[in-house]
Amino acid sequence: MASKGGRDDGIKVFKISSTSSLKIQRGDITMWSVNGTSDAIVNTANEKMLGGGGLDGVIHGAAGPELREACYTVPEVSLGIRCPKGEARITPAFQLPVSHVIHTVGPFYDNENHPEVALRNAYRNCIKLAKESNIDYIAFPAISCGTYRYPLEEAATIAISTVMESDGDFKEVHFVLLEDDVFNAWLEKANGLL
């Protein structure tokens, strides 16, 4: 069902199913898009969803102030929390070249008893929400691998195996990864799993 990675303009391509591909590439996720109508990027948000450091701040900066305003309209599920850890929420993308931003909160690796459960839930809930929103193309960063210090090999295993569960739900699933060590970890794991 799956084949080893091939090259496509510097992008490593793997088959998830006969109708779906996984693509791993280096790059800035805020510049990624396919068609601007049925594509979405995933933001590694905090529970408040109002912007923050790292990739969250970069995505908010690229999307413009309208993204923060849209996040304010997401109902709080408890005081100050719009998106609990492992869950996902969707907003328009505003000045980004995609149609939507899917916000998710991954686990702090050192502060969790079972961080793998929360990380897998973050990926699954992004996939579920994208499917419900008629997204055909989705791009993920390496959730929880920056400030949240998730070990790369374990994170890559969870990310890729969870994406494999989507089995044809999307035309393309992308991982757009900025750092070489993250890209290499994802590529090694994809070559082992697919």
N, C-alpha and C positions, 0 to 999 in steps of 0.2 A: 504494500500500500504506500509506503514512503520510500523516497530515494535519497541518496547522499546529496550533499550540497553541491550546487552548480553555481557558476558566476553569472551575474546579470548586472553589468555596469558597476562592478565592485560590490554588489549586494549578493550575499550567499542565499540561495534559494533551496527550499526543501518542500516536498509535497506532504501535505497533511492528509488529503484525500484526492479523489479524481477531480474535484472542483475547487480545491482550496490549497493555497500555498502559505508557507511560513517564510518570511524574509528577515534576515539579520543584517544590519548595516551600521557602520559608524556614522554619526552625524548629530545634528541639532534637531531635536524633535519639534521645535517650534517652527522649523522651516519645512517639515514634512507635509505632503498632501498627495492625494491621488486625483480627486475630481472636485473637491469643495462642496459636494452635495450629499454624499453618502459615506464620508470618512470622518474619523474621530481620532484624537490623541488622548492618551491617559495622563492625567496630572497626579503626581504624588503629593496630595494635599495633606493638611492637618485637619483635625476634627471641626475646627471653626469654619474652614473653607474660605477664608478671607485673604489668602495670600500668605506667604511666609518666606523662609529662606530657601536656598538651593533651587532645584528645578521648579518648585511651586512658585517662587518669586519670579523666575525667568518667564514662565508661562503667563503669569498675570501681567508682567510687563509687556510681553509681546502682544497679548490679547487686547490690552488697553483697559481703561478704568471701567468700561461696561461689564467686564467679567466679574469684577468685585461686586458691582451693583447687582448683577444676576445672582451671584452666590448669596447675597443678603436676602434674596427672595426665597431661597431654599428653607423650608420650615425647620426650626430647631426640634430635635427629638428629646433633648434635655437642655438645661441651661448652657448656652454657648456651643452646643454640639449639633452640627448639621449633618455630619457624615461620620458615624462611629467607625472605629477600626474594623477593617475587613469588608466594609460596605462600599457602595458606589452611588454617585449622583451625576446627573448630566446637565450641562448648560450649553447654550450656543457658544461659538468660538470667537465671535466678534472680529477682531483684526487679524486673527490667525488664518492661515490659508485653508483650514479644514472647516467642516460644518459644525462640529461639536467638540466639546471637551468633556471627558468622563473623569470625574474626580474620585480618587480612592485614597484610603488611609491604610498604609501598611504598618506592621509592627516594629517597635524598637526591639532589636534582637536580644539585647542584654537584659531587658526589663520584662520579658514574657516567660511564662512556664512552657508554653507550646507555641512559639512564634510561627512554626510551619503551618499551623491551622489558620491563623490570621492572614498569613501571606497567600496561601492557597485561596482563601475566601475572597481576598481582594481581587485576585485575577478572575476567579469564577464570577463574582458579582459585576465586574466590568464587562465580561463577555455576555452575561445575561442581559444587562442593561443595554448594551450595544445591539444585541439581537432584537430586543423589544423595540428599539428605536430605529430599526431598519438600516443599520450601519453595515455596509459591505466591506469596508476597509478600516482596520483599527491598528494604531501604533502604540506600543507600550515602551516605557522606559524600564530600567531595572528597579522595580519597586523595592523600597527599604534598603537599598545597597549603598546609599550615600551616608548621610548623617545618622541614619538608623542602624548602620553597621551590620547588615545581614551578610554572612559569609557568601562570597560569590558562587562557589560551586553548588552549595545547597540551594541558593536562591535561583540559579539557572535551572536546576533540576525541577524545582517546583513550578517555575514560570513555563518552561517548555512542556512539561507533562500536562499541566493544566490547559494550555492552549491546544494540545493534541486532543483533548476531550471535546473541543468544539467541532471537530470532524465534519467540515463542510458548511458550517454556519456562516462563514465569511468567505469572500473571494480571496482576500489576503489578510494575514495577520503579520504585522511587522514588529520587530524590536529595533528601535532606533537608539543607539547607545553611544554616548559621547567619549567615554574613556576606553583606551586600548585594552586594559586588563579586564574590563567588563565585557567588551566585545569578544575577546578571546575566550573567556569563560563560557559565554553563551554559545559561541561557535563550537567549542569542544563538546559541550553537552548536547547540542543539536546533532552533531555528527555521531554521537553515541546512541541517541534515542531514536533518531529518524533514519 
